[in-house]
Structure formats: C-alpha cells, structure tokens
Amino acid sequence: MTQLGGYQKLGHILVQSGLITKDQLQEALNEQRKTRERLGKILVKRGIIDEKDLAITLAQQLKLPLVDPLKLNIRSDVLEMILLESAEKYKAIPFGISGNVLHVATSDPANRLAADDLRFLTQKTIRFHVATESSIEEILEQRKSSETDLDEALKMLTDDEEVSVIEDTDEIDLADLEGAAVDAPIVRLVNSLLTDAIKRKASDIHIEPYEKMLRVRYRIDGILYEVMRPPVKYKNAIASRIKIMSNLDIAERRLPQDGRIKAKILGKEIDFRVSCLPTLFGEKIVLRILDRSSLQLDMTQLGFEKDQLENFRNAIYQPYGMVLVTGPTGSGKTTTLYSALTELNKVERNISTAEDPVEYNLAGINQVQVHDAIGLTFASALRAFLRQDPDIIMVGEIRDLETAEIAVKAALTGHLVLSTLHTNDAPSTVTRLINMGVEPFLIASSLNLVLAQRLVRKLCDQCKVPDDVPPDVLLDLGVPEKEIDDFKCYRPRGCNACNNTGYRGRIALYEVMPMYEELQELVLVGASSAELKKEAIRLGMKTLRQSGINKVKAGITSIEEVIRTTSRG
C-alpha cells in the first residue's frame, strides 16, 4: 500500500467530489487486489478519470503543491541528483534545490519508501510536489535519449550564435576562423556555450574531460553548476576551437597555455581569459568571463555599511599611505580596488597599476601587465612607477618582502598605495606583513587602513520566504541576545527567476579596520593579531560575521551563506 492513509481514502475523496461513482470505485478496487497497481493508475487506465484530475486530488489530499515539470527549466546538475534508475523506479523528477531541500516532482507522492530511499541516496531532505505520470514519463524518456550526439548537446544550450571574435580592431566572423580540425557543429557548440554563459551571468566556464565523459560547468554567483555533457569524442575538437579563438597553439597538448578571447556576444564586447591545462584524459579548459557591463564600480553598491564606507573613503583620499584589501581568491578584492580607483580617477592625478592579470581596462589609468618570465615583476613595476611621477599606485598583490618594502617606501614618500594580501581577516594582515620581514614601525607609520572582505549570495527577492530560526542558533551565529526576539531572517526557496537556486547575484561583507593611534601603538609593541582584533572591535570595527548578521537582518542574504563564508568572531 503506497498511498497515505490507504487507497480507500483516495477513493472516497474521488467519490465525494463526483469524479467517480461508488460502483466504479469498487470495480477498480477489485482490479487492484489482483494487479497490485495504484488505485489512481487503474482509474486513469480505465478512462474513468483523467490524470490531471487525479494529480489535483492527490495534491488536495496530501496538502502538497502541484507542479508541471515540463514547464520548468530544470538544470542538468539538479536532474542528475537522482540516478535515472531510481528516478524510473520511483517516478521522481528532481527540479530544484534550496539549502538542503531537494524539490521532487512525482506521480506517487505518498510513497514513504520512495521518500526514505531518495533521502538516503541524495543526502537531502526530500520535498515532494505532485505531477501527472505522463509528464514524469516524458522527462524520463528525455533523460534516456539525451546527449546521444552533438545536436542533442546543442539543444541543451541556446540557438543564438551572435558571437564574433575581435582581433585587434577588426571584427571577424567566427566562420572565418574555422580550421580543418574544427567542423561547423563544434563552432556552433562553442558559440552556444559562450552565449549561454553570458545569459546566465556566469563568471567562469569549465570544460573538463574524464575517461568516459566530458563535463561542462558554469560558476554562477560563486557556485559551480553542471550544465551539460557533450559527447566525449569531441573533447579535442572543442579544445582546438577555443585555442583557435584565443590564438594558442592547437598542436601543443602537453603543456599549459594561457590566452585571451575578445568577442562580441549579444551586442556586448566580452573578454574571456583562457587557461588550458593537460590532465590525465585530455585538456581541461577554463574560461574566465570578464564582462565590463557587469562590473560594479559604484562603491555605494558594493555592500559597505555607512560607517565602513566613510572610513574607506577617508583612507583612499589621504595624500599618502597604504590601503590594503585582503581576502581569499574570488572574494571581490579587485572589484573593490577598481571602484576606489574609478572614484579617484581625476585628470589632475597620475594613477598607475601593476596587475597579474589586467582584468578590465580603466580609461585614464596606466595599467601594466606583470610578466614574471621576462623580469617584469610586481617589485620591478613598482620601482618603475616611482620614476613616473605617480600620485596613486595600485599593486595587484604583495607576495614577497621585496614588493612589501617598496610599497611601504612609496607610501612613506608621498604616494597613496593600494594593494591586496591573502589573509583571513583585517587584523592578521599586520601579522602577515611582520612575518614577511617588514619592520613594525614601518607598518605603523605607513598603513592607513586594512579591509577584509567576502562575497555572499543575495537571496532572490521574488521567492525568498521567512525563516523560523531557533533562538539558540541565532545566539550561536553571533546575534546579540537583546535582538533575538525582533530578529527576522529569510531563506531561499527557488523560482524560475533564479533557476530554482533561491539566490540572484552577490554582495560583499566587509571588515574595515582604520589604523587608529591605539592600533599603531599595539603594532609597535608587537601585539598579536588577536589583541589587535580585540582593540579594533572596541574602537568600533564590525567583523565579517557581524557584517553578515546585519545583511541577514536586512533580508539580503541567508544564515547559511554567512556561516559558509565567515568564521565566528
């Protein structure tokens, strides 16, 4: 018996609603005893009711939502969270995920065994939605027959091919670049991948060969999602096509190669940074998408709180000194620095940057691409800048003592220096510089401000729902006890607008530490990062976790995102 409360209950509801008669119910029950089929399936097979009425009745009976999976744009990585064999066995189609909840369409929603098995297989909480059996069968058939050839792979993406590669100042149609090893379907596939990634606002495209499959993933809002699996036999052709577009050696498959594509897609000029890496089963290719139109250069929109933005602006408008931005790779440091440079970029200021690589071209700013192989390092670029009558210098990253010492010297001799470091929070940046070998008195006298940051995903405004979080969880998160009763927060649900992820876009969490006199004195006496942090908080610094809590309270992000990206403190 798979229907909750027994088949008789469903039968009574159908009789009471006038959809079937008592005699029809009795005949169907007699057949059920012989065949062991579900009552609803027997009634549909006999033509007594249609499957849509059955689905509506089941949804009412079990108080579950009704869904048509054929009308949903289901991502392949979500669809494949339940193996095809299990999906066929339980008539189950996963179509969305929010937090740890997997949303599943099924024609047999009261099957408790199915719910338990799927929970075990996916390690997710299963939330059933009622669908007609024919819609479930149609999607299962699509899964079985999908990706049998390249045309099937193309259907998973987009039919748009509004892509042209820009070489120097001339626009060249992609057809002009086709080589003997790259045929038209491959050109269409690569064009479709680029176009689809732009439409989905992806930041990176990963093309990964394995022994028996080729996988394509997009990084969207910091998270990787699988979008398709083209036939593995095309892996070399796809790699060759991308190499042709980025002017790389298509014959070299043993060594890593880096290149760049400048293309016009959907009417916009987009840069792609291309990296080819030889792996066990072929070349893995990663394309970083650099879309100038999506670059946020307005500092008021980055995620600063009012007092944090005021402190940051005060630091970058000082005539000299050093401002350091810290955080892991992919935390938005470059965007923060570019937004500061854009605000400082006036005709009366000479601004130079050393970057590895130069991600975006900023008009009016002298940008230098670091090239270690020929001796153009951050340190050598910095030395050259000091002979170029600079006002403001930006160094992509302080990696070693030599670069750190030149940056400090520049900051002490009348220049504003902006740079980045890889540390976990603002106070530990000072300790990192000391460990590099920079004297504490030089740090205390040159450093204006340290800023640490992380990126969190923003909740989708169209589908976020209130979240009932226990007080002990809020306390553990770091919410002050006096705010617990009035603390409102939201969680992701998922809708078509956000591809059923529950999130759209990202925003930064900031920890801004101005170097007040009290902190300078602690640096001079060799205080630890923990002591610096304690004093900075006493002077008003909000930690990354506190910044996250404020954004949860404002309904911008979720508790899960803040926990994922910040440590306690």
N, C-alpha and C positions, 0 to 999 in steps of 0.2 A: 504494500500500500504506500503510494508516494504522495498522495495529496493530503495536505494538512487537515486533520480532523476527519479524514476518511472521504471516500468518493461520494458517499451518501449526502454529505453536507453540500458538496458542489451540485449534486443532482437536485437537491431541494431548492437551492438558490435559483437554478435554471427553471425549475417548475414554477416557483413563486413569481419569477419575473416574466412568465408567459412565453419563454423561449422554447420550451418543450412541454409535452404532456406527461402525465404520470405513466401512461402506457408506454410511451417512448422511452422514458427513463428505465422502466422495468425490463424492457427488451434489451436495452444497452447494458444493464447490469448483468443480465443473463449471459450475454456475449462476453462480458468482462471476466466472468468466472471461468470461462473456457480458455480465453486467449491471454488473460493477464495484462491486456493493454490498458492504458489510461482511459478513464471514462470519457474525458473530453475528446480524445482522439477518435474513439468509437463513434461518438455523436457527430463529429465532423465528417468522418469517413462515410457514415450512412446518409449524409446530406441533411440531417435534422437541424443542425445549426451551422453557421459559417465560423471559421476560425477567428475572425475578428471579434465576434460576439463572445466567443469562448475566452479570448485574451482579456477583454473588458471585464467579464465576470470574474475571472481569476484575480485580476488586479483589485477589484472591489472586495472580493472575499478575503484576500490576504493583506489588503491595505498596502499595496505596492504600486510604484509608478509604472505607467505603460510607456513603451518605447518602440520606435520603428528603427531597427539597426541599419536598414537600407538607406535611411536618410541621414545617417551620421557619417562624418568624415573620420573614420577610425584609423589611428596611426598604426603602422605595422608593428612597432615595438610593443604596443599595448595588446594588439590582436594576438601576438605570439607568446604572451604571458601564460596562456593556456595552450598546451600542445594540441595539435589537430586531433590526435586520437582521443584525448579527454574531452575536447570540445564536441566531437561527434557522439561520444558516449553519453554526455550529459546535456546535449543540445544547448550549449552555452557559448555565448559570444562576448568576450571582454571588450568594452568600448571606451572606457575612461578610467582614470586613476586620480584620486585626490588623497594626498597624505599616504596612509597605509590602507586605504579603502579601494578595492577593485570593483568597479561597476560592471555587472554582467547581465546581458540580456538572455533570457531563457524562456522556453515554452513550458517548462515544468518547474515553476518557482517554489513549489512546496517540497521538493525532493531534498530532504535533510541530509541524506547520504552524499548527494552531489555537493551541497554547500560545505560539508565537512572535508570531503576529498579535495575540493578546489582550494579550500583554505590551507590545507596541508601542502599541496603542490606549489602554490604561489607564495606561501608565507604572507598572505594579505587577508584582511577582513573582507569577506565577500558580501556585496550588497546587490541582491537580485532585482532586476527590472523585468516586467512581463512583456513578451513579444510573441508574435504568431510563429507557428512552427515553420511555415513556408519561408518566412524571412530569415529564420535561423538556417534552414537548409540551403537557401540561396547563397548566403555568405560562406557557409562551409564548402559549397561547390566552388566558389571563387577561390577560396584558400587552396583547395586541392589542385586547381588548374592554373594557379598564378605562377608567374615567373618561369614559364616553360621556354620562353625565348626573349630576345631583346625587345620586341614590340610590347610584350606584356610588361616588361620592366618600365618602358616608357610611359605606359598608361598610368603607372603609379605616381607619376610626377605631373608634368604640365605640357600642354600642347604649344605653349608660347615659345618662340625661338627668336625673340627680339634681342639678339646678342651680336655685337660686333666688337672685335678686338681693335684697340687703338695702339698703333705703333708709331712712335714719335708723335707727329701732329696729324697724321693721316689716319682716317678710319678705313679699315679693311674688312670686308665681309668675311665671315668665317669660311665660306666655301673656297675662298682664295688660299686658305691655309691648309687645305686637306692634302695629306701625303699619301703615298702608296700604301702605307701600313694602316691607314685610318679611313674606314669607309663611312658613307653618309649616315647610317644608323648610329654609329659611335659619336659622330659630330652632334647629331640630334640629342643623344643621351646626355652628353656633357653640357650642351647648351641648356637642356631642360633642368639638369641638376643645379646649375648656376642660377637660373631664373627662379626655380622653386625655392632655393635657399634664401634669395633676396626677399621673395614674397613672404616667407615665414620668419623674416627678421633674424636669421641665423648669424652667428659670429664666426663659425668655422664649419668646414665640410671635411669629414674624414672618410677616405676611401681605403678599405682595409682588406687585403687578400688573406684567405686562410686555405687550408688544404682542400676543402670541398665546398667552399662558398666565398663570395665576395660581398662585403657588407658596406653600406653607406650610412653614415650617421651625421646629423646636424647638431651643433651645440647651440641651443636656444636658451637665453637667459641663464647661461652658466651650466646648463644640464645637457648631457648628450642624449639624443633620441635616435633610434634606428628608423630610417625612412624607407629603405628598400634593399633588396638583394639581387643585383643583376647576375646573369649567368657568369660563373667563374671563368669560363673560357675567354671572356672579353677583358680580363684584367690587364693584359699587356697593351691591348688596343686603347683602352681608356687612359692608361698611364702615358702612352705615346701621344695621344691627342692633347692632354694637358701640357706635356712637355713642349709640343709644337707651339701652343698658345703662349707659353712663358719663355720661349727661346732657350730651352735647355737641350742637352744632348740626348736624343732619343735612343742612341746606341749604348749609352752608359747606364747599366743597371746594377753595377756592383758598388757604386759609391753614392753617398748622399749628395743631393743637389738642391740648391735654393734658387728660386726665380720669382718673377712678378708678372702678373697679367693686369693690363689696364683695359677695361671693356666697357662698352655702352650697353646697359641692360635696362629694359623697360623705360628708356628715355633718360636714365641716370648714368653718369660716369662712376664706375666702381673699380677700386683696386683690389686685387687678390694677391696675397703673399703666399707663394707656393713652396712647399717643402716635400722632397721625395726621399724616402728612407728605405734602403734594401732590407727586407725581412726574410724569414725562412721560406715563405711561399710567394714572394713577389714584392713589388714596391708599394709601400704604404704612402699615400699622398694626403697631405693636409693643406687645405686652402684657408687662410685667414681672410675674412671679408672685411675690407676697410671701406665703409660707406660713409663718405663725408656728410651726406644729408642726415644721417642718423647720429652724428657726433654732437653731443650736448656740451656746448661751450658757455652756457649761461650758469654762472656759479650759484645763482639763487635756486636753480632747478636740480642741483646735484644731490641734495639730501642734507645739507648743512642746517642745523638749528640756528636761530637768530644770533645767539651769543657766540657760537662757534664760527659763523661766517664773519662776524665782526672781528674776532681775534685773528682769523686767517688773513682778512683784508689788511688789518693793521700791520701784519708781519710782511706781506708782499709789497706794501707801499713804503717800507723803510728804505732809506737811501743805500744801505749796505747791510750785510749779514747773510745768514744761511737759513733757508727754509727746507726742511726735509719731509718727504712724504713716504710713508712706509706701509707695507702690507705684502701679502703673497702675490704670486703671478696671477693675473686676471682679476685683481681687486679694484681696478679702475684708477690706478695711480696716474697713468699717462693722461687720462681724461681730465683729472683734477689739475694737473700741471698745465695742460693745454688751455684750460679755461682761465687759469691765472694769467698765462702769457697773453691770451687774447685780450683780457681786460687791461693789461699793462702795455699792450702794443700801441704806442703813440709815435708820431713822426719824430718827436724830439728824443726818443730813446733808441739806443742801439742794442738789439737783442740777438744773441747767438745761442744755438743749441747743438749739443753733441748727442746723437741718439743711435741706438742699435736695436731695431732698425728705425728709420724715419717712417712713422705710421701714416701721418697726414701732413700735407703741405699747408703751411700757415703763411699767408701773404704778409710781407713786411718783416718777416723774421728769417734770419740767416741760419738755415738748418744744415748740419753736417752729418753725413752717414759714417759711423765708425767702421773701420776695416782693419781688424787686428792683423791679418795676414801680411799687410804691407806697412805695418807700423803705425797706422792711424788709430791709436787707442783713445780712450776717454782722457787719459792723462796728457797725451800729446796734443789732442784737440784743445784741452783746457789751456795749455801753455800758449798755443797759437792765438786763442781768443784774447788772452791778456795783452797781446801785441796789436789787437784790432780795435782799441779804444772802446771797450764794451761798457754798457751800463748794467745790463742784466745777462746772466749766463745760466743756461739750463743744462745740467749733465744728466743723461739718461739714467745712470746708476753709479753709485760709489761702490766699487767692487774690491778695491785694494787700498793699501796705505798711501801709495803714491798719489792716486786720484784724490783721496781724502785730504791729504796735506795741501795739495794745490788748491782744492776747493776752499779750505779754511783760509789759506793765504789770500785768495781772491776776496773772500767775504770780509777779511780784516783790512783790506786796502781799498775800500770804497766801492765794492761791487755787490749787487744782490745776486746770490747764488741759489738756484732751485735744483733739487736732486731727489733721488729715491734710494731707499735701502730695503732689504728684506729682513724685517723683524716682526715680532708678534704684536707689539703694542708700542705706544709712543715712548714711555719711559725707558724701555730696553734698548732703544736706539742709541741713547747716550752710552750705555754699557758696551754696545757693539762697536762704536767709534773708538772707545778706550781700548777694547780688545784688539782692534786693528793696529793700535800704536799711536793714536792721536793723543797729545797731552791734554789732561783735564782742563788746564787753564785756557788752552786754545778753544776748546769746545765751549766753555762757559762764556767766553768773550765774543765768539763768532755766531753762536746759534740763536736765531730769533724765535723759532717755533718748530715743533715736531707734530706731524699729523699722521695718525694711523687710520686705515680705512678697510672696510669690507663691502662687498656687494651682496644684497639680499634681493630675492624676487618679490615683486609687488603683487598683491592679491588682485585678481580680476574684479573690477568694480561691478561687472554685470552679474556675477554669480556668487560672490563671497557671502557667507552666511555667519550669523553669530555663533560663537563657540563657548560652550559652558565648561569652563576650566576650574577644577577644584582649587580652593584657596592654597593648599599646601604646594601645588605645582607652581602657582604664581609666586609664592614666597621663595621657593627653590630657584625660580628664574631670576629673582632679584627685585621683584616688585615690592616697594615699601609697604609694611603691614597696614599703615593708615589708608593706603589707596586701594586695598584689596576689594572692599565692598563695592566701590564705584568703578572698578577696572573692567572695561569692556574689550573683548577681543574677537577676532573673526578667523575663520578657517576657510581653506579652498574647497570648492565643490566641483567645478568643471562645467564648461558650456562650449558651444560652437565657437564663440568669440575667442576663447583661449585654448582651443584644441583639446578641451577636456583636461587641461593641466591644473586649472584653478589660478594660474598666475599669468600676468602680462607685463613684461618689462622688468627693469631692475632699478634699485635706488641704493645710494651709498649710506653706510653707517660710518660716522666719524668720531675719532677721539683726538681732540685738539689740545695740545699742551704748549702754551706760550712759556718762554723761558723767563719767568719772573725772577727777581733777585734772590728770593728764598731758594729756588731751584738751582740757580747758579752757584750759590754758596754750598749746597749739598754736593754738586758736581766737583767743586774744588777740594772738598774733604774726602772724596772717594766713596760717596754713598752708593748703596746698591740700587738696582732698578726697582726693587720692592719699596725701598724708602722713598725714592723719587716719586713713585706712583702714589703712595700714601699722602705725601705732601701736595702733589698736584691735585688730587681729589679734594683735599682740604681747601685748596685755593680756587676750587670751582670746576675742575675738569670733569667732564662726563666720560665714562669709559665706553668702549664699544658696546658692551652689554647694555648699559644704561641708555645709549642712543637707540639700540634695538628695541628696548622696552617702550620707549617713547613712540616709536613708529608702530609698534603693535597696538598701543593705546589709541593711536590716531587712525587705526584701521587700514594702515598702508601695507603691512606685512603680517605674517603669522608667527606664532610662538616657535613652530618647528624650524622656520627659516633662521630666526635669531639664534636658536640653540645650535643649528648646523654651522653657523659662520662665526660664532663668538665663543670665547671661554668665559667662565664665571669670574666676576671681579668688577 
